[in-house]
Amino acid sequence: MQRAPFYDDVAEGPGKGQAFWIETVDRLKLRAGGWFSEGHCQNGTIFRFPCRGDFLEGSGQIARAFAKFG
């Protein structure tokens, strides 16, 4: 996976976020990523699948809320 741009200044997530380019079998390029925490947030993984017009950084506040609860 290649690194993709991630805009922490607008994300308001729990710490530093990361983004990656993922290529599908039919050559469609998707930008995926999230917030990967150490020390807390070890109770599980949450996947959020946004709509077509949504963007990764828009999930920052949601990610922060889940991180708060561990």
Contacts in CASP RR format, 6 or more apart in sequence:
PFRMAT RR
TARGET T0000
AUTHOR 0000-0000-0000
METHOD contacts of the structure
MODEL  1
MQRAPFYDDVAEGPGKGQAFWIETVDRLKLRAGGWFSEGHCQNGTIFRFP
CRGDFLEGSGQIARAFAKFG
1 20 0 8 1.000
1 21 0 8 1.000
1 22 0 8 1.000
2 20 0 8 1.000
2 21 0 8 1.000
3 18 0 8 1.000
3 19 0 8 1.000
3 20 0 8 1.000
3 21 0 8 1.000
4 19 0 8 1.000
4 20 0 8 1.000
4 21 0 8 1.000
4 31 0 8 1.000
4 33 0 8 1.000
5 19 0 8 1.000
5 31 0 8 1.000
6 17 0 8 1.000
6 18 0 8 1.000
6 19 0 8 1.000
6 33 0 8 1.000
6 56 0 8 1.000
6 57 0 8 1.000
7 57 0 8 1.000
8 15 0 8 1.000
8 16 0 8 1.000
8 17 0 8 1.000
8 57 0 8 1.000
10 57 0 8 1.000
10 58 0 8 1.000
11 17 0 8 1.000
11 56 0 8 1.000
11 57 0 8 1.000
11 58 0 8 1.000
11 59 0 8 1.000
11 60 0 8 1.000
12 60 0 8 1.000
12 61 0 8 1.000
12 64 0 8 1.000
13 35 0 8 1.000
13 60 0 8 1.000
13 61 0 8 1.000
13 63 0 8 1.000
13 64 0 8 1.000
13 67 0 8 1.000
14 35 0 8 1.000
14 37 0 8 1.000
14 41 0 8 1.000
14 60 0 8 1.000
14 63 0 8 1.000
14 64 0 8 1.000
14 67 0 8 1.000
14 68 0 8 1.000
15 35 0 8 1.000
15 37 0 8 1.000
16 35 0 8 1.000
17 33 0 8 1.000
17 34 0 8 1.000
17 35 0 8 1.000
17 36 0 8 1.000
18 33 0 8 1.000
18 34 0 8 1.000
18 35 0 8 1.000
18 36 0 8 1.000
19 31 0 8 1.000
19 32 0 8 1.000
19 33 0 8 1.000
19 34 0 8 1.000
19 56 0 8 1.000
20 31 0 8 1.000
20 32 0 8 1.000
20 33 0 8 1.000
21 29 0 8 1.000
21 30 0 8 1.000
21 31 0 8 1.000
22 29 0 8 1.000
22 30 0 8 1.000
22 31 0 8 1.000
22 32 0 8 1.000
23 29 0 8 1.000
23 30 0 8 1.000
24 30 0 8 1.000
31 56 0 8 1.000
32 56 0 8 1.000
33 56 0 8 1.000
34 56 0 8 1.000
34 59 0 8 1.000
34 63 0 8 1.000
35 60 0 8 1.000
35 63 0 8 1.000
35 67 0 8 1.000
37 67 0 8 1.000
40 67 0 8 1.000
40 70 0 8 1.000
41 66 0 8 1.000
41 67 0 8 1.000
41 70 0 8 1.000
42 70 0 8 1.000
43 70 0 8 1.000
46 63 0 8 1.000
46 66 0 8 1.000
48 59 0 8 1.000
48 62 0 8 1.000
50 56 0 8 1.000
50 58 0 8 1.000
50 59 0 8 1.000
END
